């Protein structure tokens, strides 16, 4: 008997329609303006961090190299979805090709996976710096840091190949309207002509293992950091450490809080509007907030950003 999960991928479907945020033309223009500004601010914020780390020799340390990689990731993470969403606000058809849809699906979720790995790497770096301060220069050299960053990139882009492949092989027949603003696995599986239990279970297990394993690693790292910080006799030392780790924890809370609501909690019964809002939070708003969180709570970063701004004025 033929496995329903292994039918020809698209049947007669060559393109999808991303319904996005339906509404009158005035609402579409307002949303286009709002998300255009958000996108530009996100690019400026993350590019500022990259420039600050690149131009300031004092920031050529593992923590800031990982942060610069993270900011570079955020730029492409938001770019994988927002430009297409902006085009759809001004389009009557809101069409995306079959190939374009699955390319967006792959890059968006691969970069999201890479983000979980970078957050884990940054937590590990803080653990070594605070809990193993004497061994830190040996355990976390620049070379090892770069290797760890490269590993995050490679693993992040390899992990989501299987879910993308499985969903792309589903038969969609003539159903091609996705009630979302991105090509999300949930709505895509919902468009399948036949039940796809193998694909659904594989994606659910993959998401749960990825999210909970990295979240547990990050949480454990910061619990150990917190224990070490509480033993620091100097109030100033505790404040400085809390300030740095507080930034990381704020970013972790924003990102993991939203993706857990979306991919771990039972959201299949929720209205599509709720899922769109949650997706907006982790795909658009989190990349916007991250540069603000890191720059406002970090004295070294604020000094480096001021230095960059001064050099731009003199130029």
C-alpha positions in Angstrom: 0.0 0.0 0.0 1.3 3.4 -0.9 2.3 5.7 1.9 0.2 8.9 1.7 3.1 11.0 2.9 5.1 10.0 -0.2 2.7 11.2 -3.0 3.9 13.6 -5.7 4.6 16.9 -4.1 2.2 19.5 -5.6 -0.3 17.9 -7.9 -1.6 20.9 -9.9 -0.3 23.5 -7.4 2.5 25.7 -8.8 2.0 28.7 -6.5 0.5 29.6 -3.2 -1.5 32.6 -2.0 -0.3 34.2 1.3 -3.5 35.7 2.7 -1.5 37.7 5.2 -3.5 40.5 6.9 -6.7 41.0 5.0 -8.4 44.4 5.1 -9.2 47.6 3.2 -6.6 49.4 1.2 -6.1 52.0 3.9 -5.2 49.3 6.4 -2.8 47.7 3.9 -1.0 51.1 3.4 -0.8 51.6 7.2 0.7 48.1 7.8 3.1 48.6 4.9 4.3 51.9 6.5 4.5 50.4 10.0 6.5 47.3 9.0 8.7 49.3 6.6 9.8 51.5 9.5 10.2 48.4 11.7 12.4 46.7 9.1 14.6 49.7 8.5 15.1 50.2 12.3 16.0 46.5 12.7 18.6 46.7 9.9 20.1 49.9 11.4 20.2 48.5 14.9 21.8 45.2 14.0 24.2 46.8 11.5 25.3 49.3 14.3 26.2 46.4 16.5 28.2 44.7 13.8 30.0 48.0 13.0 30.8 48.7 16.7 32.3 45.2 17.2 34.3 45.4 13.9 35.7 48.9 14.6 36.4 48.8 18.3 39.4 46.6 19.2 38.2 46.3 22.8 35.2 44.3 21.5 37.3 41.7 19.7 36.5 39.2 22.3 34.4 35.9 22.1 31.3 37.4 23.7 31.1 40.3 21.2 32.2 38.2 18.2 29.2 35.9 19.0 27.0 39.0 19.4 28.1 40.3 16.0 27.3 37.0 14.4 23.9 37.0 16.1 23.2 40.5 14.8 24.2 39.4 11.2 21.9 36.4 11.6 19.0 38.7 12.8 19.4 40.9 9.6 18.9 37.9 7.3 16.3 36.3 9.6 14.0 39.3 9.2 14.9 39.8 5.6 13.7 36.2 4.8 10.1 37.3 5.4 9.5 41.0 5.8 10.3 42.2 2.2 7.9 39.6 0.7 5.3 40.7 3.3 5.7 44.3 2.3 5.2 43.5 -1.3 2.0 41.6 -0.5 0.6 44.6 1.4 0.6 46.4 -2.0 -0.3 43.4 -4.1 -3.8 42.3 -5.0 -2.8 38.7 -5.8 -0.3 38.0 -2.9 1.1 35.1 -4.9 4.3 33.3 -4.1 5.7 30.5 -6.3 5.9 26.9 -5.0 9.7 27.1 -5.1 9.8 30.5 -3.5 7.5 29.4 -0.7 9.7 26.5 0.2 12.8 28.5 -0.1 11.4 31.0 2.3 10.3 28.2 4.6 13.8 26.7 4.5 15.7 29.9 5.1 13.4 31.3 7.7 13.3 28.2 9.9 17.0 27.4 9.3 17.9 30.8 10.6 15.5 30.4 13.5 17.3 27.1 14.3 20.7 28.8 14.0 19.4 31.5 16.4 18.7 28.8 19.1 22.3 27.5 18.6 23.8 31.0 18.9 21.8 31.8 22.1 23.2 28.5 23.5 26.7 29.4 22.4 26.4 32.8 24.1 25.1 31.2 27.3 28.0 28.8 27.3 30.5 31.6 26.8 29.0 33.5 29.8 29.1 30.3 31.8 32.8 29.8 31.1 33.7 33.5 31.7 31.9 33.7 35.1 32.2 30.2 36.4 35.6 29.3 35.1 37.3 32.7 35.0 40.9 31.5 35.4 40.5 28.9 32.6 38.4 31.1 30.3 41.3 32.5 28.2 42.3 28.9 27.4 38.9 27.3 27.1 37.5 30.1 24.9 40.1 31.4 22.5 39.2 33.5 19.5 39.9 30.5 17.3 37.6 28.3 19.3 35.0 31.0 19.3 35.1 31.2 15.5 34.8 27.4 15.2 31.8 27.4 17.5 30.2 30.2 15.5 30.8 28.3 12.2 29.3 25.2 13.8 26.2 27.1 14.7 25.8 28.3 11.1 26.4 24.9 9.5 24.2 22.9 12.0 21.4 25.5 11.8 21.2 25.2 8.0 21.5 21.4 8.0 18.9 20.6 10.6 15.7 21.8 8.8 16.4 20.0 5.5 14.3 16.9 6.5 11.1 18.8 7.6 11.2 21.0 4.5 11.7 17.9 2.3 8.9 16.0 3.9 6.4 18.8 3.6 7.4 19.6 0.0 6.5 16.0 -1.0 2.9 16.3 0.2 0.1 16.5 -2.4 -1.6 19.9 -2.3 -4.1 19.3 -5.2 -5.9 22.6 -5.9 -5.7 24.0 -2.4 -3.1 26.8 -2.3 -4.4 29.6 0.0 -2.2 29.9 3.1 -3.9 31.9 5.9 -0.6 33.4 7.1 2.0 36.0 6.0 4.8 33.4 5.7 5.1 29.8 4.5 4.7 28.2 7.8 4.7 24.3 8.2 1.4 24.2 10.1 -0.7 25.8 7.4 1.2 24.0 4.6 0.5 20.6 6.2 -3.1 21.7 6.6 -3.4 22.2 2.8 -2.4 18.6 2.0 -5.1 16.6 0.2 -4.4 13.5 2.4 -3.5 12.9 6.0 0.2 13.2 6.7 0.8 11.7 10.2 4.4 10.8 9.6 5.3 14.4 8.5 3.3 15.9 11.3 4.8 13.8 14.0 8.3 14.2 12.5 8.0 18.0 12.5 6.4 18.1 16.0 9.2 15.9 17.5 11.9 17.9 15.7 10.6 21.2 17.0 10.1 19.9 20.5 13.6 18.4 20.8 15.3 21.4 19.3 13.5 24.0 21.4 13.6 22.1 24.7 17.2 20.8 24.4 18.6 24.3 23.7 16.3 26.0 26.2 17.4 23.5 28.9 21.1 24.0 28.0 20.7 27.8 28.2 18.7 27.7 31.4 21.2 25.4 33.1 24.1 27.6 32.1 22.4 30.7 33.5 21.4 29.0 36.8 25.1 28.1 37.3 26.1 31.7 36.4 23.5 33.0 38.9 25.0 30.8 41.7 28.5 32.0 40.8 27.4 35.7 40.7 25.7 35.5 44.1 29.1 34.5 45.6 30.8 37.6 44.2 31.7 39.8 47.3 31.7 43.1 45.3 28.3 44.7 44.7 29.8 46.5 41.6 31.0 43.1 40.3 27.6 41.6 40.8 25.9 44.5 39.1 28.2 44.4 36.0 27.7 40.6 35.6 23.9 40.8 36.1 23.8 43.6 33.5 25.6 41.5 30.8 23.7 38.3 31.6 20.4 40.2 32.0 20.7 41.3 28.3 21.1 37.7 27.2 18.3 36.5 29.4 15.9 39.1 28.1 16.6 38.1 24.5 16.2 34.4 25.4 12.9 35.1 27.1 11.5 37.1 24.2 12.5 34.5 21.6 11.8 31.2 23.4 8.6 32.5 25.0 7.1 33.2 21.5 8.3 30.1 19.7 7.1 27.9 22.6 3.6 29.4 22.3 3.7 28.8 18.5 5.4 25.4 18.1 5.1 23.6 21.4 1.8 24.6 22.9 -1.4 23.2 21.2 -2.0 26.2 18.9 -3.7 24.2 16.1 -7.1 25.1 17.5 -6.3 28.8 17.9 -7.6 31.3 15.3 -5.2 32.0 12.5 -5.0 35.6 13.6 -3.5 34.6 17.0 -0.9 32.5 15.2 0.0 35.4 12.9 0.5 37.8 15.9 2.7 35.3 17.7 4.8 34.8 14.6 5.1 38.5 14.1 6.5 38.8 17.6 9.4 36.3 17.2 10.0 37.0 13.5 9.8 40.8 13.4 9.6 42.4 16.8 12.3 40.3 18.5 15.0 41.2 15.9 14.0 44.9 16.5 14.3 44.7 20.3 17.5 42.7 20.5 19.9 45.6 19.5 18.2 47.9 22.0 18.4 45.4 24.8 22.1 44.7 24.1 23.1 48.3 23.7 21.1 49.8 26.5 22.3 47.3 29.1 26.0 47.1 28.1 28.4 49.9 28.9 31.1 48.7 26.5 28.6 48.5 23.7 27.3 52.0 24.4 30.8 53.4 24.3 31.6 51.6 21.0 28.4 52.8 19.4 29.2 56.4 20.5 32.6 56.0 19.0 31.1 54.8 15.7 28.7 57.8 15.6 31.5 60.2 16.3 33.6 58.8 13.5 30.6 59.1 11.1 30.2 62.7 12.0 33.8 63.5 11.4 33.7 61.7 8.0 
